[in-house]
Amino acid sequence: MDDLHYEADYLIETPLDPNLVAQVMAGEQSCGTFTRVAGETDELRSRARAEVLDVTVLGRALEPALPNAFLSRRQVAGPWTQARVRIRFPVVNVGANLPTLYATVAGNLYDLGEVTGMRLDALRLPAAYRAQFDFPSHGVRGTRAVTGVGQGALIGTIVKPNVGLSARQTADLVADLCEAGVDFIKDDEICANPAHAPLAERVPAVMAAVRDYRERTGRTVMVAFNISDDLDAMRRHADLVRREEGSCVMVSLNSCGFAAVQSLRRSTPLAIHGHRNGFGSMSRHPLLGISFQAYQTLWRLAGVDHMHVHGLQGKFAQTDGEVVESARACLAPLAAGRDDAVMPAFSSGQWAGTVPATYQAVGEDLLFMSGGGILAHPDGPAAGVRSLRQAWEAARSGVALAEFAAQAQELHRALEFFGGR
């Protein structure tokens, strides 16, 4: 791949010749349309048209993955060919414009009449092009520096109940969680600036508890306040968090959009905890939407520091393999020569019992967030945190949890309480 082009891989399904469909895709997302138009000279096409690099047939299906009125009107039937298509696009068509980059690689392609399946599977950028976009302000190293956790997974949790607590009640809970020994606390994605606990009240109250804990213990707990809102409001909220000596804000990426998150990145030095809620609507069908590899690539260009990947053996629909691939993608550089890794955030049904598989698959450069696994531990949140730390110690030592738990009461109780759920 040269510095003048970026590349995208797609999975497609079509009853037509996939090579012809690939050419339609390349033309539609660069300088062409369904027919050559006035002004579309050979010279213009040579510098502006996307180029099909490869088409590999993967298999055939007897039924289409998705309905298609365009094909039905033309009485085009199957079988349907599934193929992988690799296309390279000229960088100059887009420049350092993230919304337009997204529109190019994942825009009208989904509506093409020639296909019954379309999925953006991978996105690769040359180093010079990646450098034109934003970088994380903290990433893995910066998050470790702020929290003082130089090694090992960061143990985090989520404010629960999700909504309904007042600002004072939230601060009291955060104080308890700090005392329990967590490294990281985040708001839930559905609690941003509610009337019962507005950020103007919640941030000062919570940060007073965090500062008090820091002054007594020397430990800094990172709190990700959910500031998802319109851009002006997010900037105001981020400024408030910074004034109160906070270090992190959380954004619902799909709700706020690329341009807003980019602008937020450029206006605050705080770590941005990127929550992917809604990603399932883009990814759960194997022949529609976008893979996490491509998704996280685009959001890393907006400068986020953490990315949610869900968790192993968790409560959501993703396979463990998909979760592992997602975490590894976050930790891999987008281009050679720069440390731009973002910290994968594991959550969703995580507890001490899911630690060994996580450690074996990914290691310890991650946020391991456990809501019920901490807050619902039968001996209280502090015991829940200790059970997680004991599980990580066991995994690091290569000792089975049940064996380690013989000398670790909190882990023993966690295995006993959560093990059958």
Secondary structure as the mmCIF struct_conf table of DSSP 4:
data_model
#
loop_
_struct_conf.conf_type_id
_struct_conf.id
_struct_conf.beg_label_comp_id
_struct_conf.beg_label_asym_id
_struct_conf.beg_label_seq_id
_struct_conf.end_label_comp_id
_struct_conf.end_label_asym_id
_struct_conf.end_label_seq_id
TURN_TY1_P TURN_TY1_P1 ASP A 3 LEU A 4
STRN STRN1 HIS A 5 THR A 14
BEND BEND1 PRO A 15 LEU A 16
HELX_RH_AL_P HELX_RH_AL_P1 PRO A 18 GLU A 28
TURN_TY1_P TURN_TY1_P2 GLN A 29 CYS A 31
BEND BEND2 PHE A 34 THR A 35
TURN_TY1_P TURN_TY1_P3 ALA A 38 GLY A 39
HELX_RH_AL_P HELX_RH_AL_P2 ASP A 42 ALA A 48
BEND BEND3 ARG A 49 ARG A 49
STRN STRN2 GLU A 51 ALA A 61
BEND BEND4 LEU A 62 GLU A 63
BEND BEND5 ALA A 65 LEU A 66
HELX_RH_AL_P HELX_RH_AL_P3 ALA A 69 ARG A 73
TURN_TY1_P TURN_TY1_P4 ARG A 74 GLN A 75
STRN STRN3 TRP A 80 PRO A 90
HELX_RH_3T_P HELX_RH_3T_P1 VAL A 91 ASN A 93
TURN_TY1_P TURN_TY1_P5 VAL A 94 VAL A 94
BEND BEND6 ALA A 96 ALA A 96
HELX_RH_AL_P HELX_RH_AL_P4 LEU A 98 ALA A 106
BEND BEND7 GLY A 107 GLY A 107
HELX_RH_3T_P HELX_RH_3T_P2 ASN A 108 ASP A 111
TURN_TY1_P TURN_TY1_P6 GLY A 113 GLU A 114
BEND BEND8 THR A 116 THR A 116
STRN STRN4 GLY A 117 ARG A 124
HELX_RH_AL_P HELX_RH_AL_P5 ALA A 127 ARG A 130
TURN_TY1_P TURN_TY1_P7 ALA A 131 GLN A 132
BEND BEND9 PHE A 133 PHE A 133
BEND BEND10 SER A 137 HIS A 138
HELX_RH_AL_P HELX_RH_AL_P6 GLY A 139 THR A 147
TURN_TY1_P TURN_TY1_P8 GLY A 148 GLY A 148
BEND BEND11 GLN A 151 GLY A 152
HELX_LH_PP_P HELX_LH_PP_P1 ALA A 153 ALA A 153
STRN STRN5 LEU A 154 ILE A 158
BEND BEND12 LYS A 160 VAL A 163
HELX_RH_AL_P HELX_RH_AL_P7 ALA A 167 ALA A 180
TURN_TY1_P TURN_TY1_P9 GLY A 181 GLY A 181
BEND BEND13 ASP A 183 ASP A 183
STRN STRN6 PHE A 184 LYS A 186
TURN_TY1_P TURN_TY1_P10 GLU A 189 ILE A 190
BEND BEND14 ALA A 192 ASN A 193
TURN_TY1_P TURN_TY1_P11 ALA A 195 HIS A 196
BEND BEND15 ALA A 197 ALA A 197
HELX_RH_AL_P HELX_RH_AL_P8 LEU A 199 THR A 217
BEND BEND16 GLY A 218 GLY A 218
STRN STRN7 MET A 222 ASN A 226
BEND BEND17 ASP A 229 ASP A 229
HELX_RH_AL_P HELX_RH_AL_P9 LEU A 231 ARG A 243
TURN_TY1_P TURN_TY1_P12 GLU A 244 GLU A 245
STRN STRN8 CYS A 248 SER A 252
HELX_RH_AL_P HELX_RH_AL_P10 LEU A 253 CYS A 256
HELX_RH_AL_P HELX_RH_AL_P11 PHE A 258 SER A 267
BEND BEND18 LEU A 270 LEU A 270
STRN STRN9 ALA A 271 HIS A 275
TURN_TY1_P TURN_TY1_P13 ASN A 277 PHE A 279
HELX_RH_AL_P HELX_RH_AL_P12 GLY A 280 SER A 283
BEND BEND19 ARG A 284 HIS A 285
TURN_TY1_P TURN_TY1_P14 PRO A 286 LEU A 287
STRN STRN10 LEU A 288 ILE A 290
HELX_RH_AL_P HELX_RH_AL_P13 PHE A 292 LEU A 301
TURN_TY1_P TURN_TY1_P15 ALA A 302 GLY A 303
BEND BEND20 ASP A 305 ASP A 305
STRN STRN11 HIS A 306 HIS A 308
TURN_TY1_P TURN_TY1_P16 LEU A 312 GLN A 313
BEND BEND21 LYS A 315 ALA A 317
HELX_RH_AL_P HELX_RH_AL_P14 ASP A 320 LEU A 331
BEND BEND22 ALA A 332 ALA A 332
BEND BEND23 LEU A 334 ALA A 335
TURN_TY1_P TURN_TY1_P17 ALA A 336 GLY A 337
STRN STRN12 MET A 343 PHE A 346
BEND BEND24 SER A 348 GLY A 349
HELX_RH_3T_P HELX_RH_3T_P3 ALA A 352 THR A 354
HELX_RH_AL_P HELX_RH_AL_P15 VAL A 355 VAL A 362
BEND BEND25 GLU A 364 LEU A 366
STRN STRN13 LEU A 367 MET A 369
BEND BEND26 GLY A 371 GLY A 371
HELX_RH_AL_P HELX_RH_AL_P16 GLY A 372 LEU A 375
TURN_TY1_P TURN_TY1_P18 ALA A 376 ALA A 376
TURN_TY1_P TURN_TY1_P19 PRO A 378 ASP A 379
HELX_RH_AL_P HELX_RH_AL_P17 PRO A 381 SER A 397
TURN_TY1_P TURN_TY1_P20 GLY A 398 GLY A 398
HELX_RH_AL_P HELX_RH_AL_P18 LEU A 401 ALA A 405
TURN_TY1_P TURN_TY1_P21 ALA A 406 GLN A 407
HELX_RH_AL_P HELX_RH_AL_P19 GLN A 409 PHE A 418
TURN_TY1_P TURN_TY1_P22 GLY A 419 GLY A 420
#
